[in-house]
C-alpha cells in the first residue's frame, strides 16, 4: 500500500489532547445541606454504577479515536500500488458507431461511465488527461489530478456523425515509447467498440472494448442520378450483421415532408452480407430527399441516407460575333444533349463573343478586341506556337490536349490582377485565363477561332461547354450524397451566396466556403452563381455499420474503478461518529 500524502499521519498526535479531555476530573464544590441522609442514597447509587460509567466513557474515547484515525488515514490518500503509477491518457471513441444501443444504453455512454469510474478511483492522487477521437484526436482536459475537471471533460464529449479515422491515433506513438523511469511513462487507454477494419493502433496503446455484437443493417452506398427530365435512378448498397436473412423495406421520401413519398421497395439481405440495387424513379422532382430503411436495429445513424437531386437548369445565353453561325451551332447541340443552354437575346446570363464581349454577368471571350474589363494593354499579334501550361490541374484542361493547339491570331495583352492563367505563350503572354472583376466573370481565349479552321475542330465545343459550366457552376457530375468527413467543391466562381443544413425538418443557416466539409448527417443546400445545389451528407461507412473487425485482448494494465480507499475510510469514520452520538444520547436518557 502507498500513501500519497503521508505527512497527514502527524495529525494523529491530536489524539493526545482528545484523550486528556476524557481523563480530566472536576472536583465538585462543597455546599452545606439541611439533611445529609437525603443524599446518602444517591451516593450509594453513584458508587454502584461508577465502574460501568468509566467503561462507557472509555468506549466513547476508543470510538472517537478510531473515527479520528480513519479520517486522518483518509487524508493520506492510500492506494494499493507501489507509488510508481504513470500518468493516464483516456481516449473515448465518439465515432458514429458509438451511438449504437446495447440494452438501451449507447456505447458512448457506457465508455464515459467506465472512464468516470476510473477517475473516481484515482482520488486526486494520480494525473490523468481526457481525449476523444472520430475524424481526428481532440483533447478535452490536459494532465491534472482534479477529478471534477476530468469528469466535466467527459461530459463535454458528444457523439459524432463521422467514421473513425484509421490513422487518427498515429500521433500518439511518441507517448508510448518505453522509459527507464515508470513514472515518466504515460499509459494510454482507448475505449472503443473497434468498428474500423483498417484501424491502426500504435504499440503501447491498450484497447478497452465496449458494447455487444448486436445485429445492425446500414446503408453503405447511395446515389441518385438523372436519366431524363423527371426520371432518375437510385443506386444503393446495404450491409447486414444479422445472422439470418432479412428483408428490409426501403423508402425514398422528401426531406422537407414525410408526406411526399417517391418510391417504396424491398431489398433482401443475406445473413452477415450485403446487397446492391438499382431502382428506377419514374417521377421525381429536384430537391432534398431521404433514402430510409424501415428497420429497428442497434444503430439508427446508418438507416438514413440524405440525397440531393439538382435541377438541370439551362443557362440563358446570347452570342455577340461577326460570324455567329458556329456559336449558334454549339448552343443548339448542347441544348438538345443536356439542356445546357437556353438562347435569350436580352436577359442572358452568359455571352459567347468574338471580339468585344456583351454586357452580361459571365462571358466566354474569343479573340479579344476593343475595350473590356477582362484584359489590359491589348497590342499586336504574336506568332503562333505550342502553349506553356501554367495551371496543369485546371478544369478547362481536363478534356483538352494543349499540345495540339497553336493559338493562331493571339495578341499581346496583360491579364488583370487576380486572373488565373491556364496557358501562356513562350513570351509570357496569357493565352487562356479566367478573371473575376466586380460582379462579372469571364474565360478569355486569346486567339482567333476563325483561323486554322478551329471552329471545325472538336476542341471548340469542348472549350465552350467547359467554360460555361465553370462560370455558371452548372456541373452535372455534382454528387447527390457524400460520406461524412469528406470535402466537396461547390461549382461556380463566385462566393457562396447562402448555405443551410436540414435535419429532422429543421433548417439551420450555415456559413460555408468552397470546398465545403461535410461533418453531419443531413441535407445541405448551397447557392453559388445564383444556382442552388442540393447535397446529402450520410454515414456511408462499411466499417461503422459492420461488425467489430478485430478481437482485442484485455489491456495489460487496467486501472482501479469505483470509490477509492480514502472514501471508504471517511465513510467508516462517519459511521463511527454516528454510533457514538447514539450511545451518548442513550447515556443522557439513562
C-alpha positions as CSV (number, residue, x, y, z in Angstrom):
1,X,0.0,0.0,0.0
2,X,1.2,3.5,-0.8
3,X,0.3,6.8,0.9
4,X,0.1,9.8,-1.4
5,X,0.3,12.3,1.5
6,X,2.0,10.5,4.4
7,X,2.5,13.9,6.2
8,X,-1.1,13.8,7.3
9,X,-0.2,11.0,9.7
10,X,1.2,13.6,12.1
11,X,-2.4,14.7,12.6
12,X,-2.8,11.5,14.8
13,X,-0.9,13.3,17.5
14,X,-4.1,15.3,18.1
15,X,-5.4,12.2,19.9
16,X,-3.3,13.1,22.9
17,X,-5.3,16.2,24.0
18,X,-8.5,14.4,22.9
19,X,-7.8,11.6,25.4
20,X,-6.7,14.1,28.1
21,X,-10.2,15.6,28.0
22,X,-11.7,12.3,28.9
23,X,-9.4,11.8,31.9
24,X,-9.7,15.2,33.4
25,X,-11.7,15.1,36.6
26,X,-13.5,18.1,38.0
27,X,-13.7,18.4,41.9
28,X,-17.2,19.3,43.0
29,X,-17.7,22.3,45.3
30,X,-18.8,21.6,48.9
31,X,-22.1,23.0,49.8
32,X,-23.9,22.9,53.2
33,X,-27.2,21.0,53.2
34,X,-30.0,20.7,55.8
35,X,-30.1,16.9,55.9
36,X,-27.3,14.6,54.7
37,X,-29.3,11.4,54.9
38,X,-31.3,12.5,51.9
39,X,-28.2,12.4,49.7
40,X,-26.8,9.2,51.1
41,X,-28.9,7.0,48.8
42,X,-27.8,9.0,45.8
43,X,-24.1,8.4,46.7
44,X,-24.7,4.7,47.1
45,X,-26.3,4.5,43.6
46,X,-23.4,6.5,42.1
47,X,-20.8,4.2,43.7
48,X,-22.5,1.2,42.3
49,X,-22.5,2.5,38.7
50,X,-19.2,4.3,38.6
51,X,-17.2,1.3,37.2
52,X,-19.8,0.9,34.4
53,X,-19.7,4.6,33.7
54,X,-15.9,4.6,33.4
55,X,-16.1,1.7,30.9
56,X,-18.7,3.6,28.8
57,X,-16.5,6.7,28.8
58,X,-13.6,4.5,27.7
59,X,-15.7,3.0,24.9
60,X,-16.6,6.5,23.7
61,X,-13.0,7.5,23.8
62,X,-12.0,4.5,21.7
63,X,-14.8,5.1,19.2
64,X,-13.8,8.7,18.7
65,X,-10.1,7.8,18.5
66,X,-10.9,5.2,15.9
67,X,-13.0,7.7,13.8
68,X,-10.3,10.3,14.1
69,X,-7.6,7.8,12.9
70,X,-9.8,6.7,10.0
71,X,-10.3,10.3,8.9
72,X,-6.6,11.0,9.3
73,X,-5.7,7.9,7.2
74,X,-8.2,9.0,4.5
75,X,-6.3,12.3,4.2
76,X,-3.1,10.4,3.3
77,X,-4.9,9.1,0.1
78,X,-3.9,5.4,0.5
79,X,-3.9,3.1,-2.6
80,X,-2.9,-0.4,-3.5
81,X,0.2,0.1,-5.6
82,X,3.9,0.7,-5.3
83,X,3.7,4.5,-5.8
84,X,5.2,4.4,-9.4
85,X,1.8,4.8,-11.1
86,X,2.1,6.5,-14.5
87,X,0.0,9.3,-15.9
88,X,-3.1,8.2,-17.7
89,X,-4.5,9.3,-21.1
90,X,-8.1,8.2,-21.5
91,X,-9.3,8.3,-25.1
92,X,-13.0,8.0,-25.9
93,X,-14.1,6.8,-29.3
94,X,-17.0,9.1,-30.3
95,X,-17.4,7.9,-33.9
96,X,-20.9,7.2,-35.4
97,X,-20.9,3.5,-34.4
98,X,-20.6,4.5,-30.7
99,X,-24.2,5.8,-30.9
100,X,-25.4,2.1,-31.2
101,X,-27.6,1.0,-28.4
102,X,-26.9,-2.0,-26.2
103,X,-29.6,-2.8,-23.7
104,X,-31.0,0.7,-24.1
105,X,-27.7,2.5,-23.4
106,X,-25.4,3.9,-26.1
107,X,-21.8,2.6,-26.3
108,X,-20.6,6.2,-25.9
109,X,-22.4,6.5,-22.6
110,X,-21.0,3.1,-21.4
111,X,-17.5,4.2,-22.3
112,X,-17.9,7.5,-20.4
113,X,-19.3,5.7,-17.3
114,X,-16.3,3.3,-17.3
115,X,-13.9,6.3,-17.6
116,X,-15.7,8.2,-14.9
117,X,-15.3,5.2,-12.5
118,X,-11.6,5.2,-13.2
119,X,-11.3,8.9,-12.5
120,X,-13.2,8.4,-9.2
121,X,-10.7,5.7,-8.1
122,X,-7.8,8.0,-8.8
123,X,-8.9,10.1,-5.9
124,X,-6.7,13.0,-7.0
125,X,-3.5,11.0,-6.3
126,X,-2.7,10.4,-10.0
127,X,-2.7,12.6,-13.0
128,X,-5.0,11.9,-16.0
129,X,-6.0,13.5,-19.3
130,X,-9.1,13.1,-21.4
131,X,-9.3,13.0,-25.2
132,X,-11.8,11.8,-27.8
133,X,-11.4,10.7,-31.4
134,X,-13.6,10.3,-34.5
135,X,-12.3,12.2,-37.6
136,X,-9.3,13.5,-35.5
137,X,-7.9,13.4,-32.0
138,X,-9.2,16.1,-29.7
139,X,-8.1,16.9,-26.2
140,X,-10.7,17.9,-23.6
141,X,-8.5,18.0,-20.4
142,X,-4.8,18.1,-20.0
143,X,-3.0,16.2,-17.3
144,X,-4.4,17.0,-13.9
145,X,-5.3,15.4,-10.6
146,X,-8.6,17.3,-10.3
147,X,-11.4,14.8,-10.6
148,X,-14.1,17.4,-11.2
149,X,-12.3,18.8,-14.2
150,X,-11.7,15.4,-15.7
151,X,-15.4,14.5,-15.3
152,X,-16.5,17.8,-16.8
153,X,-14.3,17.0,-19.8
154,X,-16.0,13.6,-20.1
155,X,-19.4,15.3,-20.0
156,X,-18.3,17.6,-22.9
157,X,-17.7,14.7,-25.3
158,X,-20.7,14.4,-27.7
159,X,-21.4,11.7,-30.3
160,X,-20.2,12.4,-33.9
161,X,-21.6,11.5,-37.3
162,X,-18.0,10.8,-38.6
163,X,-16.4,7.5,-39.2
164,X,-13.4,6.6,-37.1
165,X,-10.3,7.8,-38.9
166,X,-7.9,4.7,-39.0
167,X,-4.9,7.0,-38.7
168,X,-6.1,9.4,-36.0
169,X,-4.1,7.8,-33.2
170,X,-0.8,7.8,-35.1
171,X,0.4,11.0,-33.4
172,X,0.5,9.2,-30.0
173,X,3.3,6.9,-30.9
174,X,5.8,9.1,-29.2
175,X,3.9,8.9,-25.9
176,X,4.2,5.1,-25.9
177,X,8.0,5.0,-26.1
178,X,9.4,3.0,-23.2
179,X,11.2,4.8,-20.5
180,X,13.5,3.6,-17.7
181,X,11.5,5.6,-15.2
182,X,8.0,4.1,-14.9
183,X,6.7,7.4,-13.6
184,X,7.8,9.1,-16.8
185,X,5.6,6.9,-18.9
186,X,2.0,7.6,-20.0
187,X,-0.4,4.8,-20.1
188,X,-3.0,5.2,-22.9
189,X,-6.3,3.5,-22.7
190,X,-8.6,3.6,-25.7
191,X,-12.3,3.0,-25.1
192,X,-13.9,1.9,-28.3
193,X,-16.3,-0.6,-30.0
194,X,-13.5,-1.2,-32.5
195,X,-15.7,-0.6,-35.6
196,X,-12.9,0.1,-38.2
197,X,-11.4,-2.6,-40.4
198,X,-8.3,-0.5,-41.2
199,X,-7.7,1.0,-37.8
200,X,-4.0,1.1,-36.9
201,X,-3.2,1.5,-33.2
202,X,0.4,2.4,-32.2
203,X,2.2,-0.1,-30.0
204,X,1.6,0.6,-26.3
205,X,-2.0,1.8,-26.6
206,X,-4.3,-0.5,-24.7
207,X,-7.8,-1.1,-26.1
208,X,-10.8,-1.4,-23.8
209,X,-13.8,-2.6,-25.8
210,X,-17.3,-1.6,-25.0
211,X,-20.6,-2.7,-26.5
212,X,-22.1,-6.0,-27.6
213,X,-22.1,-7.6,-31.1
214,X,-25.7,-6.7,-31.8
215,X,-27.4,-7.0,-35.2
216,X,-27.4,-4.0,-37.5
217,X,-28.3,-3.1,-41.0
218,X,-26.8,0.0,-42.6
219,X,-26.8,2.0,-45.9
220,X,-23.2,1.9,-47.0
221,X,-23.6,3.5,-50.5
222,X,-26.3,5.7,-52.1
223,X,-26.5,7.8,-55.3
224,X,-29.4,9.4,-57.2
225,X,-28.9,10.4,-60.9
226,X,-31.0,11.8,-63.7
227,X,-31.8,9.7,-66.6
228,X,-34.1,12.1,-68.3
229,X,-36.3,15.1,-67.2
230,X,-38.4,13.8,-64.3
231,X,-36.8,10.4,-64.4
232,X,-33.8,9.2,-62.3
233,X,-32.1,6.1,-61.0
234,X,-31.3,5.3,-57.3
235,X,-28.2,3.2,-56.6
236,X,-27.8,1.8,-53.1
237,X,-25.9,-0.8,-51.1
238,X,-27.0,-2.2,-47.7
239,X,-24.9,-4.3,-45.3
240,X,-26.2,-6.6,-42.6
241,X,-24.7,-8.2,-39.5
242,X,-27.7,-10.2,-38.6
243,X,-27.1,-14.0,-38.5
244,X,-30.2,-14.7,-40.6
245,X,-31.5,-13.5,-43.9
246,X,-33.6,-10.3,-43.7
247,X,-36.0,-8.4,-45.9
248,X,-35.8,-4.6,-45.5
249,X,-38.5,-2.2,-46.6
250,X,-36.9,1.0,-48.1
251,X,-38.5,4.3,-48.9
252,X,-37.5,7.5,-50.7
253,X,-39.2,10.5,-49.2
254,X,-38.9,14.2,-49.3
255,X,-36.5,15.7,-46.7
256,X,-38.9,18.6,-46.1
257,X,-42.0,16.5,-45.5
258,X,-42.6,12.9,-44.7
259,X,-45.9,13.1,-46.7
260,X,-44.1,13.1,-50.1
261,X,-43.2,9.5,-50.9
262,X,-41.3,9.0,-54.2
263,X,-40.7,5.2,-54.0
264,X,-41.3,2.2,-51.8
265,X,-39.3,-1.0,-52.4
266,X,-37.8,-4.1,-50.6
267,X,-34.3,-5.4,-50.5
268,X,-33.4,-8.9,-49.4
269,X,-30.2,-9.1,-47.4
270,X,-28.3,-12.3,-46.9
271,X,-27.0,-13.3,-43.4
272,X,-23.9,-11.3,-42.5
273,X,-23.7,-10.0,-46.0
274,X,-24.7,-7.1,-48.3
275,X,-26.9,-6.4,-51.3
276,X,-26.9,-3.7,-54.0
277,X,-29.9,-2.5,-56.0
278,X,-30.7,0.0,-58.9
279,X,-34.1,1.4,-58.5
280,X,-35.9,3.4,-61.3
281,X,-37.5,6.6,-60.1
282,X,-40.2,7.3,-62.7
283,X,-41.4,10.6,-61.4
284,X,-39.3,12.7,-59.1
285,X,-38.6,16.4,-58.7
286,X,-35.3,18.1,-57.9
287,X,-34.6,18.9,-54.3
288,X,-33.6,17.3,-51.0
289,X,-34.6,13.6,-50.5
290,X,-34.1,10.8,-47.9
291,X,-33.4,7.2,-48.5
292,X,-34.6,5.4,-45.4
293,X,-34.6,1.8,-44.2
294,X,-37.7,0.9,-42.2
295,X,-35.8,-1.3,-39.6
296,X,-35.3,-1.4,-35.9
297,X,-31.6,-2.2,-35.2
298,X,-28.8,-1.1,-32.9
299,X,-27.5,1.9,-34.9
300,X,-30.0,4.4,-36.3
301,X,-27.5,6.8,-37.8
302,X,-26.9,4.5,-40.8
303,X,-30.6,3.8,-41.5
304,X,-31.0,7.1,-43.4
305,X,-29.0,8.4,-46.3
306,X,-29.8,12.1,-47.3
307,X,-29.7,12.7,-51.0
308,X,-29.7,15.7,-53.2
309,X,-31.2,15.9,-56.8
310,X,-30.2,19.0,-58.6
311,X,-32.3,20.6,-61.3
312,X,-30.7,20.6,-64.8
313,X,-31.2,24.4,-65.2
314,X,-30.4,25.8,-68.7
315,X,-28.1,28.8,-68.9
316,X,-29.6,31.9,-70.7
317,X,-27.0,32.6,-73.4
318,X,-26.5,35.1,-76.2
319,X,-24.0,35.5,-79.0
320,X,-22.0,38.6,-80.0
321,X,-19.8,37.9,-83.0
322,X,-19.4,38.9,-86.6
323,X,-19.9,35.3,-87.6
324,X,-22.4,33.8,-85.1
325,X,-23.1,30.6,-87.0
326,X,-20.6,28.3,-85.3
327,X,-21.5,29.7,-81.8
328,X,-25.2,29.1,-82.5
329,X,-24.5,25.5,-83.7
330,X,-22.7,24.8,-80.3
331,X,-25.7,26.3,-78.4
332,X,-28.2,24.2,-80.4
333,X,-26.2,21.0,-79.9
334,X,-25.8,21.3,-76.1
335,X,-29.4,22.5,-75.7
336,X,-30.6,19.1,-77.1
337,X,-28.0,17.0,-75.4
338,X,-28.1,18.1,-71.7
339,X,-30.2,21.3,-71.6
340,X,-27.1,23.3,-71.0
341,X,-28.1,26.4,-73.0
342,X,-31.3,28.5,-73.5
343,X,-30.9,31.2,-76.2
344,X,-32.1,34.6,-74.9
345,X,-31.1,37.8,-76.5
346,X,-31.8,40.5,-73.9
347,X,-31.6,38.9,-70.5
348,X,-28.8,36.4,-71.0
349,X,-26.6,35.4,-68.1
350,X,-23.8,34.2,-70.3
351,X,-22.4,35.6,-73.6
352,X,-20.3,33.9,-76.2
353,X,-18.3,36.5,-78.0
354,X,-15.6,37.0,-80.6
355,X,-14.0,40.4,-80.0
356,X,-15.6,42.8,-77.5
357,X,-17.9,40.9,-75.1
358,X,-21.5,41.7,-74.3
359,X,-22.6,43.2,-71.0
360,X,-23.6,40.0,-69.2
361,X,-22.8,38.5,-65.8
362,X,-20.5,35.9,-67.3
363,X,-18.7,35.8,-70.7
364,X,-16.6,33.4,-72.8
365,X,-14.4,35.7,-74.9
366,X,-12.5,34.6,-78.1
367,X,-10.1,36.9,-79.9
368,X,-10.1,39.9,-77.5
369,X,-10.7,43.2,-79.2
370,X,-11.7,46.7,-78.1
371,X,-12.2,47.9,-74.5
372,X,-13.2,45.4,-71.8
373,X,-12.6,44.9,-68.1
374,X,-11.2,41.4,-68.8
375,X,-7.9,42.5,-70.4
376,X,-5.4,45.4,-70.5
377,X,-2.7,46.7,-72.8
378,X,-4.1,45.0,-75.9
379,X,-1.4,45.0,-78.6
380,X,-0.2,43.5,-81.9
381,X,-0.4,39.8,-82.8
382,X,2.2,37.4,-81.7
383,X,3.5,34.4,-83.7
384,X,1.6,31.1,-83.1
385,X,3.1,28.2,-81.3
386,X,2.5,25.5,-78.7
387,X,1.5,27.0,-75.4
388,X,3.1,26.6,-72.0
389,X,0.9,25.0,-69.3
390,X,0.8,27.3,-66.2
391,X,-2.1,25.6,-64.3
392,X,-1.9,21.8,-65.2
393,X,-4.8,20.8,-62.9
394,X,-7.2,23.4,-64.1
395,X,-10.7,22.0,-65.1
396,X,-10.5,23.7,-68.5
397,X,-7.7,21.3,-69.4
398,X,-9.4,18.1,-68.2
399,X,-10.6,17.1,-71.7
400,X,-8.2,19.1,-73.9
401,X,-4.6,18.3,-75.0
402,X,-2.9,21.8,-75.2
403,X,-0.1,20.4,-77.3
404,X,-2.5,20.1,-80.3
405,X,-3.4,23.8,-80.2
406,X,-1.4,26.5,-82.0
407,X,-3.4,29.6,-80.9
408,X,-3.4,31.4,-84.2
409,X,-4.2,35.1,-84.0
410,X,-3.2,35.6,-80.4
411,X,-2.4,39.2,-79.4
412,X,-0.2,40.8,-76.8
413,X,-2.2,41.7,-73.7
414,X,-2.0,41.8,-69.9
415,X,-4.3,39.8,-67.7
416,X,-5.8,41.9,-64.9
417,X,-4.7,41.4,-61.3
418,X,-6.4,38.3,-59.8
419,X,-6.6,36.4,-63.1
420,X,-5.8,32.6,-63.1
421,X,-3.6,32.0,-66.2
422,X,-4.1,28.4,-67.5
423,X,-2.0,28.6,-70.7
424,X,0.7,31.1,-71.8
425,X,2.8,31.9,-74.8
426,X,6.5,31.4,-74.7
427,X,7.0,35.1,-74.1
428,X,4.6,35.0,-71.1
429,X,1.5,36.4,-72.9
430,X,-1.6,34.8,-71.4
431,X,-3.4,32.6,-74.0
432,X,-6.2,31.2,-71.7
433,X,-7.2,32.6,-68.4
434,X,-10.1,33.2,-66.1
435,X,-10.9,36.5,-64.5
436,X,-13.4,37.8,-62.0
437,X,-13.7,41.6,-61.7
438,X,-16.5,43.2,-59.7
439,X,-19.7,41.2,-60.3
440,X,-18.6,39.8,-63.7
441,X,-16.5,36.8,-64.6
442,X,-15.0,35.6,-67.9
443,X,-12.9,33.0,-69.6
444,X,-10.7,34.6,-72.1
445,X,-9.2,32.7,-75.1
446,X,-6.5,34.9,-76.6
447,X,-6.6,33.5,-80.2
448,X,-8.8,33.8,-83.3
449,X,-11.0,30.7,-83.7
450,X,-11.8,31.6,-87.3
451,X,-8.1,30.9,-88.3
452,X,-6.7,27.5,-89.0
453,X,-10.3,26.0,-89.0
454,X,-10.5,26.0,-85.2
455,X,-14.3,26.4,-85.5
456,X,-14.4,23.0,-87.1
457,X,-12.2,21.2,-84.6
458,X,-13.6,19.2,-81.7
459,X,-11.9,21.4,-79.2
460,X,-14.1,24.4,-79.9
461,X,-17.4,22.9,-78.5
462,X,-15.4,21.4,-75.6
463,X,-13.9,24.8,-74.7
464,X,-17.4,26.4,-74.9
465,X,-19.1,23.7,-72.8
466,X,-16.5,23.5,-70.1
467,X,-16.1,27.3,-69.8
468,X,-19.9,27.8,-69.5
469,X,-20.0,25.1,-66.8
470,X,-17.1,26.7,-64.9
471,X,-18.5,30.2,-65.0
472,X,-22.1,29.3,-64.0
473,X,-21.5,26.5,-61.7
474,X,-23.6,24.1,-63.7
475,X,-21.9,20.7,-63.2
476,X,-23.8,17.5,-63.9
477,X,-21.2,15.5,-62.1
478,X,-22.1,17.0,-58.7
479,X,-22.8,14.1,-56.4
480,X,-26.1,13.5,-54.7
481,X,-24.5,12.3,-51.4
482,X,-21.1,12.1,-49.9
483,X,-19.8,10.4,-46.7
484,X,-19.4,12.5,-43.6
485,X,-15.9,13.8,-43.2
486,X,-15.5,14.4,-46.9
487,X,-14.9,17.8,-48.7
488,X,-16.7,19.0,-51.8
489,X,-16.0,21.9,-54.1
490,X,-19.2,23.8,-54.8
491,X,-19.4,24.6,-58.6
492,X,-19.1,28.2,-59.6
493,X,-16.7,31.1,-59.5
494,X,-18.5,33.5,-57.1
495,X,-18.5,33.3,-53.3
496,X,-21.1,31.0,-51.8
497,X,-24.3,33.1,-51.6
498,X,-26.1,31.1,-48.9
499,X,-26.0,27.7,-47.3
500,X,-28.3,25.7,-45.0
501,X,-28.5,22.4,-43.2
502,X,-31.7,20.4,-42.9
503,X,-32.1,17.7,-40.3
504,X,-35.4,16.3,-38.9
505,X,-37.3,19.0,-40.7
506,X,-35.3,21.8,-39.0
507,X,-33.3,24.0,-41.3
508,X,-30.2,25.8,-39.9
509,X,-28.3,28.6,-41.8
510,X,-24.6,27.8,-42.4
511,X,-21.5,29.7,-43.2
512,X,-19.6,27.8,-45.9
513,X,-16.8,28.4,-48.3
514,X,-15.9,26.1,-51.1
515,X,-14.7,23.4,-50.7
516,X,-17.3,22.6,-48.0
517,X,-16.5,20.0,-45.3
518,X,-19.5,17.7,-44.5
519,X,-19.4,16.7,-40.8
520,X,-23.1,16.0,-40.0
521,X,-25.7,13.6,-41.4
522,X,-28.4,15.7,-43.1
523,X,-29.4,17.6,-46.3
524,X,-27.3,20.6,-47.4
525,X,-28.2,23.4,-49.8
526,X,-25.7,25.8,-51.3
527,X,-26.3,28.8,-53.6
528,X,-23.4,29.9,-55.8
529,X,-23.5,31.9,-59.0
530,X,-27.3,32.1,-58.4
531,X,-27.6,28.3,-58.8
532,X,-28.9,26.2,-55.9
533,X,-27.1,22.9,-55.2
534,X,-28.6,20.1,-53.1
535,X,-26.3,17.6,-51.3
536,X,-26.8,14.8,-48.8
537,X,-24.3,14.0,-46.1
538,X,-24.6,10.4,-45.0
539,X,-22.5,8.0,-42.9
540,X,-21.9,5.5,-45.8
541,X,-19.2,3.6,-43.9
542,X,-19.0,-0.2,-44.1
543,X,-16.6,-0.1,-41.1
544,X,-19.1,1.8,-38.9
545,X,-22.2,-0.2,-40.0
546,X,-20.5,-3.6,-39.9
547,X,-19.3,-5.8,-37.0
548,X,-16.2,-5.2,-35.0
549,X,-13.4,-6.4,-37.2
550,X,-10.7,-7.1,-34.6
551,X,-10.9,-9.1,-31.4
552,X,-8.7,-7.4,-28.9
553,X,-7.2,-9.0,-25.7
554,X,-7.9,-7.3,-22.4
555,X,-5.5,-4.5,-21.6
556,X,-2.4,-5.4,-19.6
557,X,-3.0,-2.5,-17.3
558,X,-6.4,-1.9,-16.0
559,X,-6.9,1.0,-13.6
560,X,-9.0,0.6,-10.5
561,X,-12.6,1.6,-10.6
562,X,-15.2,2.6,-8.0
563,X,-14.7,4.6,-4.8
564,X,-11.0,5.0,-3.6
565,X,-9.8,3.7,-0.2
566,X,-9.9,7.3,1.2
567,X,-13.7,7.5,0.6
568,X,-14.3,4.2,2.4
569,X,-12.2,5.4,5.4
570,X,-14.1,8.6,5.6
571,X,-17.4,6.7,5.4
572,X,-16.2,4.4,8.2
573,X,-15.3,7.5,10.3
574,X,-18.8,9.0,9.7
575,X,-20.5,5.7,10.8
576,X,-18.4,5.5,14.0
577,X,-19.2,9.1,14.9
578,X,-22.9,8.5,14.4
579,X,-22.7,5.3,16.5
580,X,-21.1,7.3,19.3
581,X,-23.7,10.0,19.0
582,X,-26.5,7.5,19.5
583,X,-24.7,6.0,22.5
584,X,-24.2,9.4,24.1
585,X,-27.8,10.3,23.8
586,X,-28.8,7.0,25.4
587,X,-26.5,7.7,28.3
588,X,-28.2,11.1,28.8
589,X,-31.6,9.5,28.8
590,X,-30.4,6.8,31.2
